[in-house]
Amino acid sequence: MVSAPIPDRLAGRTPAFGAENRGSNPRPGAPVRGVFLAKVERVSQTRPAAIVILAAGEGTRMRSQTPKVLHALAGRTLLGHVVHVSRTLHPDRIVAVVGHGRDQVISHLADIDPDVATVVQVEQNGTGHAVRIALEALEGIDGTVVVLSGDSPLMTTETLMALVQSHEGELNSATVLTATLKDPTGYGRVIRSFDGTVEAIVEQGDADDDQRAVREVNSGMYAFALGPLREALNKISTDNAQGEEYLTDVVALMRTASLRVSAVSAAHPDEILGINDRAQLAHAGQVMRDRRTRELMLSGVTIIDPATTWVDVNVDVAPEAVLLPETHLVGATSIASGAVIGPRVTLVDTEVGENAQVRDATCELAVIGSDATVGPYTYLRPGTTLERGAKAGGFVEIKNSRVGEGSKVPHLSYVGDAEIGADTNIGAATVFVNFDGENKHRTVIGDSVRIGSDTMLVAPVTIGDGAYTAAGSVITEDVPPGAMAVARARQKIINGWVQRRRPGSSSARAADAAQGSASTQTPDE
């Protein structure tokens, strides 16, 4: 089905700025021919032409060498969160305005989303100036432009969709994103007219008592019709205390021209929060944590203590998994159904299979197979794979190694650069000696092997299927399948050594007492 053409003025092409076009922004539901069709078409798309992300600020209150928007929160940077939520609206273009630390910010954007265009605000002359130079990179587009803050990582898709739908459905020239706060101190108040449109945005210092009582505040984020926005940006001045071009002046100019300005309130006030210092960063982290844990619990994941459970935004946790207290899941970690993670576990970019159990462990870039067990006090370093039913037990460290199906490394061992077959047991205090001082070497152990406790396996070395090593051996040569390898000196007894070499010591006294007791025993005893 091909829709009939929509007149330019009703298809998002905004008329020229000024009083002569005031009638082009009618009241919602007004009986203007063609408006209803345009409204349906535009709301159904809910797709802005462009999103401008303001990310040029220095963020001095962070007291950091890292640009503010590159500080991390739940697995993404602040800017990364804003880019991600922007993409969920499928805009034609995204432009980020960068300034402080621009080389780092531009490089980061190239890594996470190369299609985001950047423009440089060499001098931070205000938000209005930032949007004006962003529009220079948006030639050839028409429609709705959404302006977001690069340091507001808690914005949701639902709120942005509501902003765009309201803006386009009401044919506004500007729509202000607001929030209602218990304590609005410090924020610009949104003053509405009798019909619900925005009459003014009044800053705290300029507000009278009645205006200060208003709890609806300006977020500094907006949806604009492109034409009126361009016109207004060309008219704003720097005649203010900071000598900057304020984006709020655009709203005032539009109201002066009798263009329609409305507002949409965020579903939750935390969504509009900008991050200016590390205390606010921590608060945002708590909000994100609570969102993630609630989302997971509603999906069927058991979380015993959400307050101590941290799950990054890119982590995948399947229903029926269980997360115990003090569990931290970071990066691209994935947890399969039935797995039990915790307590006191940190997993970074780690895959955990069905019904596996991990406790008191740190694992990074590891694969833990189904029904495998890890912990307590275990460290799985990058490149470790535990196959189905394998075990990495207490005080075990494994690096760049594969532990075969059903095999066990139960206690106090280091396994580095190794290949271990199926159904093999590595005795307590075994060390895979993989480094010769200059190079790393690999150890290969076959199926159903029994490595005795306190064995040193000096790589490169191969232990054949079904072979044994004796406890305390230092294995430097390959062991054939089914063989027993013994590499230790024959035990030698030197009687009376303690009394001669350590006379008067507690050991000597104990030996004397034991020997005296033995000499007084009769054969019947």
N, C-alpha and C positions, 0 to 999 in steps of 0.2 A: 504494500500500500504506500502510495506517494502522497505526502501531505501537501495541501495547498500552500502556496507561498505566503509568508507572513510579512506584513508591511515592515519596513526597516525600523520604524520607531518602536515596534512591538517585538522585535527579535533580538533585543539586547543592544541595539545600536542606539545609544542615548542621544537625544537632541542636544543642540548647543546649549552651553551654560548660560542661564539668565532668565529674567522675568518673562520674556516673550514666550517661554516654553513651560511655564508653570503648570499648565493644564496637562502636560504629558505624564504627570505622576498623580493619578486619581486616587481617591480613597479606595480601600479594598472593597470589592463587590460593586463598585460604581458601574452603572449601565453604559459603559463606553463600548462601541462596536469593535469587536475583534480582540478586546483585552482578555476575555476569558480563555479564548483559544491560545493566545500567547502564554498566559499564566500556566495552563496545563502542560504545554510543550516544555517550558523552562523548568518547572518544578520536577517533571518526570526525569529530566536529565540530571539534575543536581550535580552539575559538573562545571566548576568555574573555568574561565578561560585561562587564568593564571593565578598563581600564589606567590606572593612576595614575602620572603622571610628576612627579617631584620636581624643581622648577626654581626654588626660592626663594632659593638661596644667593647670597651676595655675590661670592664668588670673589676675595678680596682679593689672592691671590698672582698673579692675572693683571695686577695693577697697571694697570687700565684703567677708563675712564669707561663702557665698554660692558659690560652685564651678561654674566657669563661664558658663559651658555648661548647668547648671540647672537654669539659669535665664530664665524667662518666656517671651514669645512673642506670642500674639494673640491666647492664649489658649493652647500653648504647650511650653515646654522648647526648648532651642536652639537644644539640642541633640535630643529631641523628633521630631523636624522638620526633622532632618537629617535621623533619623531612618525611619520616615514615607515615605519620598521620596525614600529611599533605598528599602523599601518593594514594591514600585510600579514597580520595575524592576524584582521582583520575583527571587532574587538570591538564590542559594542553601544554602549559609551560610552568616551570618553577624557577624563580630567580632568587638567589640569596645575595643580600647586600653585606659585603665583608669590609673590614677595616683593620682593627687591631689584630695582630698576629695573622694577617691575611694569608701568608704563604702556607701556614699550618692548616688554616681553615679550608683553603682551596684544595690542598692535598687530601684532606680528610673527605671532603665532598666527592672528589674524584674516586676515592676508594669505595664509598658507600653508595653513591648514586651519580655516576658520571654525566647523566642527562640534566642535572641541576646546573643552570647557568649562574655565573657569578658576576657581580659588578662591584667595583671598589669605591668605597666612600673614603677618599683620602683624608679629608677633614670631617670629623663628626659634627655636622652642622644641624643636627636634629632629625627627628623621625620623618618630618615632611620632606626634608632634603633627601633622605635616604630613599623614600618611595619615589620621588621625582626622578632620581638617576636610575632607579630600577626600571621605570617605565620606558626609559630610552632603549632598554634591551628587549622591550616587548612590542616593537613595531610590528604592525600587521595582524595584531589580534584584536578581538572585539568581544565584549561580554563582561562578566563579573570578574573583578580582581579581589582576592582575599589577601589581607595583610596580617601576618602572624609574627610573633616575637620568637627569636631563635633561642631564648632562654626560658621558654615556657613548655616544659616537657610533658605536662600532665593533660594536655588537650586531648579530647577524644573525637573519634570519627563521628559519633552521634551528634555531638554539639556542633561540629563544623557543618555537618549536613543540614542541621536545623537552621544554622546561620544562613547558608546559601539558599535553602528552600524559602525561608522567610523573605530574604532580600529579593529574590527573583519573583516569588509569588506576589509580593506586594508592589513590585516595580519601584523599589526604593532607589534613590541616588546613593545613599549610604545606609549601612546597617551596622550598629555598634554591638560588639559582643560585650555583655555585662555579666556581673555576678552580684548576688545579694549576700553581704557579709554581716556577721554579728557585730563586728567592730570595723567600720569603714574608714577609720582615721587614716589620713594620708592619701587617700584615693580621691580622684575626681568624681563628683557625684553626677549621676545621670538624672536630669530633670525632664520628666515626661509631660506632654500636653494632655488635655482632656481625652483626646482620641487615641492615646497610647504612643504616639510618635515622640521622637526626642525633640525637646525644646532647646536644651542646652546641656553642655558638660561644664560643670563649675568646679574649679580646683578648690581644694580644702581651704587655702588661704583667702580665697575670694568669696567663699560661701557665707551666707547669713545663717542665723540659728535654724530656720526652717529647712534650709538646704542641707545643713550639716546633719539634720535628723534623717535624711534620706540614706538608706542602706544599700541601694543599688549603685554600683560603681563601674567606672569605665575600665576595661581590661587593657586598652591600648591595641586591640585587634579588631578588624573590621572587614566587611564586604562592601565594595564600591562598584558602582557603574563606571565604566572606564572613561566615558566622555566627560561627565561632570568632575571626575577626579582629576583629569588632566587640566581642566580649566581652573579648578580651585587651587591646584598646586602652583600654577603660574601666578596666582594672586596673593599667596601668603607672604608674610614679611618676617623679618627678624627683630621687630620692634617689641622686645620683651627682655626680661631680666637676664636671660641666658644668651641672648643674641642668636637664637636658633630658630629654625623653621619647624613649627609644631604641627603634627598631623591632626591634632584636635582643632586647629584653626580651619582645616578643610571642612569639618562638620559645621563650624560656625558660619563659614561662608555659604555653605549650601542652605542652611536655615535662613540666612539673610536673603538669599535668592528664592525663598519659598519652595525649594526642592524638598522632596520627602526624605526624611531621615528617621529611621526606626531603630529598634534595639531587640536583641535576643539575649536572654539570660542563660548562662551555662547551667547544665544539669546539676553540677556540683561546684561550689565556689573554689575548691582546690584546683580546678582545671585552669584557671587564669593565672595561677601563681607564677611569677617570674623568680628566677634564682639569682640572687645578688651576693650571697655570701655562703660560707660552708654550713652554717646552721640551717639556712633555707634548703640547701642541697640535701642535708640529712633528713629534714622534714619531708621533702619530696620523695626521698627514698622510702620512708615509712608509708607514705600514701601509695606508692607504686607496689611496695611489698603487699600491702593489704588488698589491693586490687588483684594482684596475681594469685595470692593464696585463696581468696574468695572465688575467683574464676575457676581455679583448679578443684576446689572442694565441690562446687556446684556441678563440675563435670564428672565427679565420681572418684576423685583422689582423696584419700584420708590424710589429713594433716593434723597431727596431735597437738602441736603448739604453733599456731600461725605467727605469733609474735617473735619467735626465734627462727623461723623458716624463711629463707630468702631464695627466690627463684627468678632468674633473669628472664627478660621478655622473650628471648629466642629459645628457651628451654622447652622441651616437649615431655610432658608427663602423662602417661596413659591412665585411664580409669582403673581402679582397683589397686593402684600402687599405694604404698604407705610411706609417708615422710615423718620421721620421728624428730624430736626437738634438736635444735642447733644444726639443722641441715642447710647447706648452702649449695645451690645448683647454678652453675655459672656457664656462660657462653652457649655453645651449641650442644649442650648435654641433652641426652634423651633417656627416659626411664620407661621400661616396658611394664605391662600389666602384671600385678602380683609381686613386683619387686618391693623389698623393704629397705629403705635407706635411712640410716641414722641409728642412734643419736651421734652427734658430733662428727659429721661427714661433710667434706667439701669435694665436689666433683666439678672439674673444669673440662669442657669439651669431651665428655666421657659418655660412652654408650653402655647402658645396663640392660641386660636381657630379662626375660620373664622369670619371675620367682627367684631372682638372685637376691642375696642379702649382703649389705655393705654397712659396717658399723665402725665408728672411731677410725676413719681413714681419710686420706687425701689422695685423690686420683686425678691425673691430668693427661688428656689425649690418650685415654685407655679404652679398651673394649672388655667388658665384663659379661661373659656369656650367661645364658639362662641356667638357673639352678646353681650358679657359682656362689662362693662365699668369700668375703673379704673382711679382714679385721679380726680382732681389734688392733689399733695402733699400727696401721699398714700404710705404706706409701707406694702407689703405682705410678710410675713416671711415664713420660711419653713413649709410645710404641709398645706398650704392654697389652697383650691379649690373653685373657683367660677363657678357655673354651668351656663348653657345657659341663657343669658339675665340678669344675676345677676349684682349688682353694688356695688363697694367699692368706696365711694366718697371722698370728700375733708377732709384732715387731719384724715384719718382713718387708723388704724393699725390692721391687722388681722394675727393671728398665729395659726397654727395647727387646722384649722377649715374648715368646709364645709358650703358654703352659697348656698342654693338651687336655683333651676331654678326660675328666675324672682324676687328673693328676693333682698332687698336693705339695704345697710348700708350707708346712704347718707352723714352723717356729723359727724366729731369730736368724733369718738367712738373708743373704744378698744374692739376687739373680740378675746378672747383667749380660746383654747380648747373647741370648741363649734360645735354643729350640728344644723344648721338652715334649716328648711324645705322650701318648695316652696311658692312663693307669700307672703312672710313675710316682714314687714318693721320694721327696728330698728331705733327708734327715735334718734335725735341728742343728743350727749353727753352721750350715754349709755356706761356703762362699764361692761364687763363680769369679775366678780371678781373671778378669777380662782385659786388664790394662798392663802392658809391659813397660810402662814409663814413657813410651812414645806413641804406640798404636793400640787400638782396641781390637780384640780378637773374639771369635765366636765359639761357643760350646754347643755341641749337639748331643742330646740324650734321647735314647730310643724309648720304645713302649715297655711298660711293666718293668722298669728299672728300679732298683732300691739303692739309694745313695745313703751311706752310713752317716751318722751324726758327726759333725766337725770335720767334714771332708773339704779339702781345698781342690777345686777343679781348675787347673791352670790352662787357660785357653791359648792356642786352639787345641781342642781335644774332643773326641767322640766316644761316647759310651753306648755300646751296642744294645739291642733289644734283650731284655731279660737279665742283664748283667747286674752285679752287685759291687759296691765298694765297701771296704771295711771302715769302721768308725776311726776317725783321726788320721785318715790317709791324705797324702798330697799326691793327686793324680796328675801326672805330666805327660802320659802316653795314652794312646787310644786303648780302650778295653773292648775285646771281642764280645759278641753276643753270648750270653749265658756264662760268662766268666766272672770270677771273683777277683777284684783288684785290691791288693794290700800294699800300701806304700808307707811303712813306718818302721822304726828300729825295733829290734827284739827287746822286750822289757828286761831290765837288769835290776837286781835287788842288792843294795849295800847295807847290810845289817849294822846297827849301832851308829849310823852316820849322824843322827840328831844329837845323841849324847856327846859324841866327840866334837862336833862342829858347832853345836849350839848349847854348850853346858850351862845349866842354871836357867834356861828358858822355860816358859810354860810348856812348850812342846816336849822338852826333855823330861820335865817332871811328869807329864802325862804318860810318856813312854815308859819311864821307870815304874810308875804305878801299875801300868798295864802288864809289864813284864813280871813284876813282883807278884801280881795277882795270879798270873798264869803259872808261875813256878810253884805256888802253894796249892794248886788244884791237884787232887788225886785223880788217878785214871778213871774211877767211877764217876767223878764229877764231869 
